[in-house]
Amino acid sequence: MAGTLRVNPIACDAHGACAELLPEMITLDEWGYPVLDPRPVPPALDKHARAAVSACPTLALRLMRELPAAPGVAKGGGSGVPPVGAPGGGLGVSPSPGVRGGVPPGKHLRGRRSCPRVAIPAKSR
């Protein structure tokens, strides 16, 4: 299964371990940060690419796998999940009439505290 390498430039600390393990696809710039080949990793280098990802001390390097598109979903067209409330969408449940957001009328949490009240001792004078 083909994948492409991605680096998080904020997390990368320019250790250079990735370029040592996969010089065919990763070179270093003048400051020691990786420059990645944008093409998919060839199957012959897949094992080396996974080793380079595992060796990254800051977890900045990722091997992004291409997943096959689900049947009936256009490529590049959204997440493929219908919005909440749409037939077959969201969490798999449809709200009941008169129920907004899954909370029955009159059962809202407005005015309630998120934690129980704690007795605070009065200051001694």
N, C-alpha and C positions, 0 to 999 in steps of 0.2 A: 504494500500500500504506500503510495507516494505521499510525501509531506514536504513542507517548506520550513526553513529555519527562520525564526523571528527572534529579535533581541529587544529587551526592555532597556533603552538607553539610560533611564534614570537609575535602574538597579545595578547596571554594569559598573564594576570598579576597575576594568581594564587589566584583569589578571593575565589574560592571554592563553589560558589553558585550552580554550576551545580551538584556537588557531593551531596549537601544537598537535591536537588530536585529529583535526579535520582541515588540513591546509588546502585541500582541493576545493573547498567551498567557503572557507573563512580566511580572510587576510586581516592584518592589523593596520590601522591608520598611523599617522605620525605620533599620536598620543597613546597608542597601544589599545585603542578601542576596536572591536571587531567590525569588519565590513563584510556583509553576507552576500553570497551569490543568491539572487532572487529566484533562480530556477528551482524546480522541485528536486529533492535529493534523489539521486539515482539509486536503484535497488542495491547495487554493489556497495554503496557507501552508507546504507541505512544503519548498519551496526556501528560504524564509526560516528555517525551523526548522533545516535543515541548515547554513545559513550561521551561525546563532547557535551551534550546536554546534562548528563549526570555529573560531569566533572566541574561544572560551573559552580564556584563557591557562593555566588550571590543569587543563584537560580534565575539569572537574567536571560538565559538562552532557552528557547522552547522549540520543539519540533511540532509544528501544526499539521495535523493529518487532515486530508480532504475526505469528508464524509459523503457518501452517495446521497443524492437528493431523494426525498420521500416521493412516492408516486403521487402525481397530481399537483405537486408543488413546483412552480416555475423557478428556474435557477436564478438566484440573486433577488428574489422577490420577497422580502420580509422574513419573518421567523417561521412562517408556515403554520402558526397557531392562531386560530380565530380569536377575536377579542372576547372578553367576559360578557356573557349575556347573549352572544351569537349562538345559533344552533351548533352544538358540538364543540363549543369553545370554552375558554377559560379553565375553570377547575373541574369541569365535567358535571356541574350542578347548575340548575337554573334557579334564579330567585323566585320566591313565591310572590303572588300579588300582595301588595301592601307591605312588603319587606324590602327595606332599602339597605343594601350592603350586607345582607344576611342577619341583621339585627331587627327583631320585631319592633313595631311602633311602641313607644313608651318604655322601652328597655335600653335606652341609650346610656352611655357612660358619662354624659355631661354632668359636671358638678361632683363627681366621685373622685376620690383621691386614688392614685395608682398604688399606694402602699397604706397599710393600716396605720391608724394614729398611734403615736408613741407618746407616752406620758413624759413630759419634760419637767423635771423638778424645778420648783420656783427658786429664784436666787435668794440666798440667805443674806440678811442684812447685818 
